[in-house]
Amino acid sequence: MPKEFWRWKEYNWHEENIDPKAGGIISGGVDVGSVSSQAVVLIDGKLYAYSNMRTGSDSPNSALNAMKWALEGTGLENTDLNYVVGTGYGRVNVPFADRAITEIACHARGANFMYGPSVRTILDMGGQDCKAIRCDERGKVTNFLMNDKCAAGTGRGMEVFADLLSVSIEEVGDLSFDVEKEPEPVSSTCVVFAKTEAAGLLRQGWPKNLVLAAYCNAMAHRVVTVLERLGMEKEFAITGGIAKNRGVVERLEGELGLTGLKSDFDTQIAGALGAALFAKVLYEKQQAK
């Protein structure tokens, strides 16, 4: 079987020092994206468990599988969750969700938890779109802007390039800096055009790392234009899978002249985390009636 260079590592985690049976509100969030799905479980608002996996052929099963994997080894089941919020591309197709909330709202709330109340601008670089979000100190959305529907400037576009160049997706960022001089960016308007241009550069004898540098440069410039159209504030953070690619992030920061906020949390769980935080609040309101 040929190696799939685009394939990133899937994983789950839970906090062994928290007893889920000790009482308290168990809230869940599921973010079903076009490329990846995440599930998060909170106990009394504290991060307890999560998973990150490839979205399957349909949203309901992807949601079920993500939550099942997040709960693996915890002793908990779906029925133990007091309230669940679905978000993302497939949010209305999460069969066990009590409510669906947009990914814009959930990413803002999740980023507020992950980066603290100072964050004002959030760049979510997802699988097939890019969202620039402005929020207040509580993580409430005040404005947002999305890029046009194209895989350029997104995680899926980077996967296409990893496969084209036979470079592991985890190595793209580091390899893109193994150049003596920054090349001009490839086309950033369409991933098909960019792929064609990159193939032409390879035929001309360009090394893979130089082509990667050109594409990372293009991705960074593309998302900067989205941020500039929104009107960003300097306290900004990046969520999504591309946030783990230093080839894009560091070029983006260089073009902005700013350094993004840092967090110990996994950038890919922001949407599901925000959904779980909303779930806790909604459950508390439900119980107060």
C-alpha positions as CSV (number, residue, x, y, z in Angstrom):
1,M,0.0,0.0,0.0
2,P,1.5,3.4,-1.0
3,K,2.3,5.8,1.8
4,E,-0.3,8.5,2.3
5,F,1.9,11.6,3.0
6,W,-1.1,13.8,3.9
7,R,-2.2,11.5,6.7
8,W,-1.8,13.2,10.1
9,K,-1.8,11.4,13.4
10,E,-5.1,10.8,15.1
11,Y,-5.2,10.7,18.9
12,N,-7.2,10.8,22.1
13,W,-6.5,11.9,25.7
14,H,-8.1,12.0,29.1
15,E,-7.0,13.4,32.5
16,E,-6.3,10.5,34.8
17,N,-6.3,12.7,37.9
18,I,-10.0,13.6,37.6
19,D,-12.6,11.1,38.8
20,P,-15.6,11.4,36.4
21,K,-17.8,9.6,38.8
22,A,-17.3,12.1,41.6
23,G,-20.2,14.2,40.6
24,G,-20.5,17.5,38.8
25,I,-21.7,18.6,35.4
26,I,-20.4,16.5,32.5
27,S,-20.7,18.5,29.3
28,G,-19.6,17.5,25.8
29,G,-18.8,19.2,22.5
30,V,-18.4,17.7,19.1
31,D,-16.9,19.6,16.1
32,V,-17.6,17.7,12.9
33,G,-15.5,19.4,10.2
34,S,-15.1,18.7,6.6
35,V,-11.7,17.1,7.1
36,S,-11.4,16.3,10.9
37,S,-13.7,15.8,13.8
38,Q,-13.0,16.5,17.5
39,A,-14.9,15.6,20.7
40,V,-14.3,17.3,24.0
41,V,-15.6,16.4,27.5
42,L,-15.6,18.8,30.4
43,I,-16.3,18.0,34.1
44,D,-17.5,21.1,35.9
45,G,-15.9,23.2,33.2
46,K,-12.5,21.6,33.4
47,L,-11.0,19.8,30.4
48,Y,-11.3,16.0,31.0
49,A,-11.0,14.2,27.7
50,Y,-10.8,14.8,23.9
51,S,-10.2,13.1,20.6
52,N,-9.1,14.3,17.2
53,M,-9.7,12.1,14.1
54,R,-10.4,12.1,10.4
55,T,-14.0,12.9,9.4
56,G,-15.6,9.8,7.9
57,S,-18.1,9.4,5.1
58,D,-21.0,10.8,7.0
59,S,-21.4,13.3,9.9
60,P,-23.5,11.2,12.3
61,N,-21.0,8.3,12.4
62,S,-18.1,10.7,12.6
63,A,-19.6,12.4,15.6
64,L,-20.3,9.1,17.3
65,N,-16.8,7.8,16.7
66,A,-15.1,11.0,17.9
67,M,-17.0,11.0,21.2
68,K,-16.6,7.2,21.6
69,W,-12.9,7.6,21.3
70,A,-12.7,10.6,23.6
71,L,-14.5,8.5,26.3
72,E,-12.4,5.4,25.7
73,G,-10.8,4.3,29.0
74,T,-12.7,6.8,31.1
75,G,-15.6,4.5,32.2
76,L,-18.1,7.0,30.8
77,E,-20.6,6.6,28.0
78,N,-22.6,9.0,25.9
79,T,-25.5,8.5,28.2
80,D,-23.4,9.9,31.1
81,L,-23.1,13.3,29.4
82,N,-25.5,15.9,30.9
83,Y,-25.6,18.1,27.8
84,V,-23.9,18.0,24.4
85,V,-23.5,20.7,21.8
86,G,-22.7,20.0,18.1
87,T,-20.8,22.4,16.0
88,G,-18.8,22.5,12.7
89,Y,-19.7,21.6,9.2
90,G,-21.9,18.7,10.3
91,R,-23.3,20.2,13.5
92,V,-27.0,19.5,12.6
93,N,-26.1,15.8,12.2
94,V,-24.7,15.0,15.6
95,P,-27.3,12.4,16.7
96,F,-26.8,12.7,20.5
97,A,-26.5,16.5,20.6
98,D,-29.0,18.6,22.6
99,R,-28.3,21.6,20.5
100,A,-26.2,22.9,17.5
101,I,-24.2,26.1,17.6
102,T,-22.2,27.6,14.8
103,E,-18.4,27.0,14.6
104,I,-17.8,30.8,14.6
105,A,-19.3,31.1,18.1
106,C,-17.7,27.9,19.4
107,H,-14.2,28.8,18.2
108,A,-14.4,32.2,19.8
109,R,-15.5,30.7,23.1
110,G,-12.9,27.9,22.9
111,A,-10.1,30.3,22.1
112,N,-11.1,32.5,25.0
113,F,-10.7,29.5,27.3
114,M,-7.4,28.4,25.7
115,Y,-5.6,31.7,25.3
116,G,-7.3,33.8,28.0
117,P,-9.6,36.9,28.0
118,S,-7.0,39.1,26.2
119,V,-7.5,37.4,22.8
120,R,-9.5,39.7,20.5
121,T,-8.8,38.3,17.0
122,I,-8.9,34.6,16.1
123,L,-7.8,33.0,12.9
124,D,-9.3,29.6,12.5
125,M,-7.5,27.7,9.7
126,G,-9.7,24.8,9.0
127,G,-9.9,21.9,6.5
128,Q,-11.7,23.7,3.7
129,D,-12.2,27.3,4.9
130,C,-10.5,30.0,6.8
131,K,-12.3,32.2,9.4
132,A,-11.2,35.5,10.9
133,I,-13.1,36.2,14.1
134,R,-13.2,39.2,16.5
135,C,-14.4,38.7,20.0
136,D,-14.7,40.5,23.4
137,E,-13.1,39.5,26.7
138,R,-15.8,36.9,27.3
139,G,-15.3,35.2,24.0
140,K,-18.4,36.6,22.5
141,V,-18.2,37.2,18.7
142,T,-18.3,40.8,17.7
143,N,-17.5,40.4,14.0
144,F,-16.2,37.7,11.6
145,L,-15.2,37.1,8.0
146,M,-14.7,33.9,6.0
147,N,-12.6,33.3,2.9
148,D,-14.2,32.3,-0.4
149,K,-14.9,28.5,-0.7
150,C,-11.6,27.1,-2.0
151,A,-9.1,24.7,-0.5
152,A,-6.2,27.2,-1.0
153,G,-5.1,28.6,2.4
154,T,-6.6,25.6,4.2
155,G,-5.6,22.3,5.7
156,R,-6.9,20.3,2.8
157,G,-4.8,22.4,0.4
158,M,-1.7,21.6,2.5
159,E,-2.6,17.9,2.4
160,V,-2.7,18.0,-1.4
161,F,0.7,19.5,-1.5
162,A,2.2,17.0,1.0
163,D,1.0,14.2,-1.3
164,L,2.2,16.0,-4.5
165,L,5.7,16.4,-3.0
166,S,5.8,13.1,-1.1
167,V,6.6,14.9,2.1
168,S,5.0,13.9,5.4
169,I,2.5,16.6,6.5
170,E,4.2,16.9,9.9
171,E,7.5,17.8,8.2
172,V,6.2,20.5,5.8
173,G,6.8,23.4,8.2
174,D,10.4,22.7,9.0
175,L,11.4,21.7,5.5
176,S,9.9,25.0,4.1
177,F,12.5,26.9,6.1
178,D,15.4,24.9,4.7
179,V,16.0,27.5,2.0
180,E,18.7,30.1,1.4
181,K,16.2,32.7,0.2
182,E,12.4,33.0,0.3
183,P,10.9,32.3,-3.1
184,E,8.0,34.1,-4.6
185,P,4.6,32.6,-3.6
186,V,2.8,30.2,-5.9
187,S,-0.8,31.0,-6.9
188,S,-2.9,31.3,-3.8
189,T,-6.3,31.8,-5.5
190,C,-7.0,28.1,-6.2
191,V,-5.4,24.9,-5.0
192,V,-5.7,23.4,-8.5
193,F,-3.7,26.3,-10.0
194,A,-1.2,26.2,-7.2
195,K,-0.7,22.4,-7.7
196,T,-0.2,22.9,-11.4
197,E,2.3,25.7,-10.8
198,A,4.2,23.6,-8.2
199,A,4.4,20.6,-10.6
200,G,5.9,23.0,-13.2
201,L,8.5,24.2,-10.7
202,L,9.5,20.6,-9.9
203,R,10.0,19.9,-13.6
204,Q,12.2,23.0,-13.7
205,G,14.4,21.5,-11.1
206,W,13.2,23.3,-8.0
207,P,13.9,21.2,-4.8
208,K,10.9,20.2,-2.7
209,N,11.7,22.5,0.2
210,L,11.8,25.5,-2.1
211,V,8.3,24.6,-3.5
212,L,7.0,24.1,0.0
213,A,8.4,27.5,1.0
214,A,6.6,29.1,-2.0
215,Y,3.3,27.4,-1.0
216,C,3.5,28.2,2.7
217,N,4.3,31.8,1.7
218,A,1.2,31.9,-0.5
219,M,-1.0,30.5,2.3
220,A,0.3,33.0,4.8
221,H,-0.4,35.9,2.5
222,R,-3.8,34.6,1.6
223,V,-5.0,34.5,5.2
224,V,-3.4,37.9,6.0
225,T,-5.7,39.5,3.5
226,V,-8.7,38.0,5.3
227,L,-7.5,39.4,8.6
228,E,-6.8,42.8,7.1
229,R,-10.3,42.9,5.6
230,L,-11.8,42.1,9.0
231,G,-9.7,44.8,10.8
232,M,-7.8,42.9,13.4
233,E,-6.5,43.8,16.8
234,K,-3.0,42.7,17.8
235,E,-4.0,40.3,20.5
236,F,-4.6,37.4,18.1
237,A,-4.5,33.6,18.2
238,I,-4.6,30.8,15.7
239,T,-6.8,27.7,15.9
240,G,-7.1,24.7,13.7
241,G,-4.6,22.2,12.3
242,I,-2.6,24.7,10.3
243,A,-1.7,26.4,13.6
244,K,0.7,23.5,14.0
245,N,2.5,24.3,10.8
246,R,5.3,26.7,11.6
247,G,6.0,27.2,7.8
248,V,2.7,29.1,7.6
249,V,2.4,30.5,11.1
250,E,5.8,32.2,11.2
251,R,5.4,33.6,7.7
252,L,2.0,34.9,8.7
253,E,3.4,36.5,11.9
254,G,6.2,38.1,9.9
255,E,3.8,39.6,7.4
256,L,1.7,41.0,10.2
257,G,4.6,42.2,12.3
258,L,3.0,40.4,15.3
259,T,3.4,37.3,17.3
260,G,0.3,35.2,18.0
261,L,-0.7,34.3,21.6
262,K,0.6,30.9,22.7
263,S,-1.3,28.1,24.6
264,D,-0.6,24.7,26.0
265,F,-3.9,23.4,24.6
266,D,-4.3,21.6,21.3
267,T,-5.2,24.1,18.7
268,Q,-7.5,21.7,16.9
269,I,-9.9,21.2,19.8
270,A,-11.0,24.9,20.0
271,G,-14.3,24.4,18.3
272,A,-15.3,21.3,20.3
273,L,-14.0,22.9,23.5
274,G,-16.2,26.0,22.9
275,A,-19.2,23.7,22.2
276,A,-18.6,21.8,25.5
277,L,-18.4,25.2,27.4
278,F,-21.7,26.3,25.8
279,A,-23.2,22.9,26.8
280,K,-22.3,23.5,30.5
281,V,-24.0,26.9,30.5
282,L,-27.1,25.6,28.7
283,Y,-27.4,22.7,31.1
284,E,-27.1,25.0,34.1
285,K,-29.9,27.2,32.6
286,Q,-32.0,24.2,32.0
287,Q,-31.7,23.0,35.6
288,A,-32.4,26.5,36.9
289,K,-35.9,26.5,35.4
